Amino acid sequence: PFEAPGSVATAYKIVHEPAPRVGDLRLQPVLDVALAKSPADRFPSAAAFADALAPLAPDASFSAAALSVLARP
């Protein structure tokens, strides 16, 4: 989500700036956790990230369990 004129400038933004806002008030809290600077503040697993995204899926046929299966090794 970071835009800059070059790779060094992009890397600087990733390390030092908060992620850009997406404008979707339901999605933003999930992205805030996923893109947290500190690994301890991020989702503990891809399955946990999928569980957080599941209620926001536009197609109700997607369930948290289905998304979690896709995120597991």
N, C-alpha and C positions, 0 to 999 in steps of 0.2 A: 504493500500500500504506500510505500515511500517513493517519492519522485524527486530526482535530482539530476543535474546535467552529466554526472559521471558516476562510476562505481565507488570511488572514494567518498564522494559527497553523499551518495546513497548510504554507504556503510556508516558514515558519521551520523546521519539522521536516525538510522536504526538504533544506534547506541545511545544517542543523546536526546532525541525528541520523542514525545508521545506519538503513538500511531494516529494517523488522520481519522477523523470521525466519519462514519458512514451515513449518518442522517436517519437511520432506522432505530428508533428508541427501543424496540424489542431486541434487536440484534446487537446493539452496541455493548451491553454488559457482557455478553458472551465473548465478543471480540476483545474487549478490554482484558479479560482473563487470558484468552488465548495468546495475546500479544504482549503480555506483561514482561517488563524488562527482567525481572528476577524469576528464574526457573521455579522457585518455591511458590510464587504467586500464580503460576500457570496451572492448567488442568493437569492432574496427575497421570493421565493416559489419554490416548486417542479415543478410547471408549467413553471416557468421562466427557470429552469434548463433544462427541456424537450425541450423548445423552442430553447435553445442554442445547444442542442445535435441533434436536428432534421436534420439540413443540413449535418450532418456528418454521418447519418445512411447509411449503405452500401446498403440497400434495398430502392430504391426510392419510394416505395409504402407507406412508413411511412411519414406522414406529421407532421408538428409542431402541428397542431390542434389535430391530433389523439394522439400524445404523451402527449399533455397537458390534454386531457380528462382522460388519465390513471393516471395522477398525481394529479387530483383534488379529494377531499373527496366525 
